[in-house]
Amino acid sequence: MKTLVKIIATVAVLGGGFFAYQTVNAVELTGKAGVSYTDTRTFRGVKQADDTLGASLGLSTSVSEKVSLGVSIDSFNALEAGQTNELRSGVSMGYDLGKVDLSVGYTNYDYQSATSNDEIGFGLSVETILNPSVLYAIDSDNDSDVAELSVCHEFSLAENIGLALCGSLGNVDAAADYTYHSVGARLNTTIAGADTFAGIALVDNDNAGSDSETVFSVGVSLSF
């Protein structure tokens, strides 16, 4: 079964976007660019590759006080020969209801130009102590859908240092259905205007013969 890659519909992976919304005033765009490394690349509980270098770019703009639009592009390059690279691009729209955010997005996943998947995702998140979010996504061939619940809470350890504890539980309904989960911790810091992180996570699924994966990752990004 093809492993679909997760869409983050609100503002894609980086909270980014790239829609040029024209008004009388100049369009205000915000963006984020970053690089990262992970020793085991996984998605929805399934291992995709070993050592991987990632590069991401996203831009966003507000259509109104409540509506935001965005686009993002992410590249994942396996550092070991014979493993799969991936290029991911997406557009999204978010609607802010105060403590609740709604979103819809489209993502294309290209695997070394050999195969390509398209996915539409719908999201809902709530700003509370655990910041729960729900995602429902379906691919364009209508042969796979995903439901996922995520929670995350961040603690402030110092002025520019935070620790985030996160977990997720999801189900993929496809030719071979399976359930997956992950739990992890991520240390976030801000140094000289750059955001850095180091994280560890335990990822697993209920497929027969599938081993759990311990994932280590580090990265840096700049906002503009």
N, C-alpha and C positions, 0 to 999 in steps of 0.2 A: 504494500500500500504506500502511495506517495505520502510523505510527511508534509503537511501544510505548515506554513510559517505564520506565526501569530501576527495578526493585525492589531494595532493599538489605535482604535478608531478616533479617539478624542483629538489628538494632534499627532498621530503616528508615533514612532519610537522616540523621537526627540522632542515631542511637543512642538513640532515644526509645521510649516506650511508655506505655500507660495502663490496664493491667489492674488492677483492684482485687482483689488476692488477700487474703482475710481469714484472719488467724491470731489467736491469743490476744493477741499483741503488736500494736502499731500497725503498719500497713502503711508501709513505707519506700519512698517514691517519689523518683526523681531525674529531672531534666529539663533541657532545653536549648531556648532560643528564640533565633532569629536572623533577620537580614535580609541580603540579598546583592544584588549587581548583576553582570550579565554582558552583554558587548556582543554576544555571539552564543550563543544557547541551542541546544545540540545534545544529542542522545541516541542512543546506539548508532550513532555515526558519521553521523547524519543531522541537518541543520540544521532547527530548529523555528521559530525566530524571531530577530529582531535584539535590540536593547536590551531587557533583561528585568529586572524587579525581583522578587525572591523573598522570601517570608516563611515561616518554618518553626517548628513547635512539636512537641516530643516528650517523652514521659514513659516511665519504665521502672521495673520492680520485679522483685525476685527471688522466685521461688516456693520455691526451695531453694538449697543451696550451688552447684548446677550449672545450674539451670534459670532463665532469665529470660524475662519476657513484656513486650510493649510495643505501643505504637500511636503513629503520627505523622501529621501533616497538613502539607502543603506547598502553597503557592500561588505560581504563576509568572504574572506579569502583564506582557504585552508593552507597552512604552511607545510603540510606533508604531501608528498606526491600521491596521486591516485585518489584523493578525497575531493568531495564536491564543494565548489564555490557557489555563492548565491548573490544575486542582485535583487534588492527589494525596493519597490517604489509605491507610494500611496498618496491619496488625497483624502481629506476628511472635513467634516463640518461638526462643530460642537455648539450646543445650546445650554446656556447657564441659567439655571432656575434658582440660584442662590446656593443652598446647601446641596442641591442635586444637579448633576451635569448629565445631559443626554448627548449622544454622538452617533454619527453614521460615517462609514468610510469605505473606500475601495482600495485594495492592495493587489499588486502584481508581483509574483515571485518567479524569477528567472534563474534556472539552474544551469549555468555554463552554456546557455542558449540551446541546450538539448531538450529541456522540457520547460513549460511555463504554466503556472497556475494563477487564476484570478479568484479573488474572494471579496465578499461584501460582509461588513461587520456592523453590529449594532451594540452600543454600550450604554451603561448606566453606572454612575458612581455617586457616592454620598460622602460628604465631608463630615466625618465623625471621628472618634478616637481611633478606630481601626481602618478608616477610609475604605470601606468595602466597595468593590466594583464587580459588575456582571457583564460578561461579553457573550454574545451569540453571533456566530459567523457561519457563512455558507459559501461553498465554492460555486463558480459559474456553471459547472457541469451538473450541479444539483445532486452530486453523489456523495457528498460529505458535509456534515455540519458539526459544529463545536459549541459547547456551552461551558463557561468557566466562571468560577467565583474566586476573587482574590481579596486578600486583606493585607494591610501594611501599617505599621506604626513606627514613627521616628522619634528618637530621644535626642535631646541636645546634650552633648557631653562637654562642650566648650563653646566659645564664641563662634568659631568657624568649623566646628566638628560635630557631625551628627551620626547616629547609629540607627539604621532602619532594619526592622525585623518583619519579614514578609512571608506569606504562604499562599498557595493556590491549589485549587482542586477543580479538575475538569473532566469532560467526557467527549470523546470523538466518536461520532456515529457514522461509520463508513463500512466498506466491505468487511473489514475486521475491526469491530468495535473494541474500544478499550477506555479505561479510566486512568488518569494520571494525577500526580500531585508533586508539589515541591515546597520546601521550607528553606529559608536562608537568612543571612545577615549581611549587611552592606555598610561599610564605613565611608561616609562622605565628608570631604574637606574642601575648603576654598583657600587657595594660595595664590596671591598676586593676581586676583581676578579670574583664575582658572579653577574650575570644579573638577576634583579628582575623586575616584572611588576605588575601593578594594572590596571584593565580596566573595562569599562562599555559599554554596547551596547544595542541598541533597535533592536529587530528581529521580523519580521512579514512575513506572506504570505497571499495569497488571497483565501485560502480555506474557504468555508462557515463554520461559527462557530468557526474558529480558532482565539484565542486571541494573541495579540502581547506580546512578552516576553522582560523583562528587565533583562539583564544578567550581573552579577558582577563576576569578576574573579581576582585571584592573583596567582603568581607563581615565582619560582626561578630556574635558570639553571646554569650549569658550562660548559665551553668550554675546550676542551683538544686536 
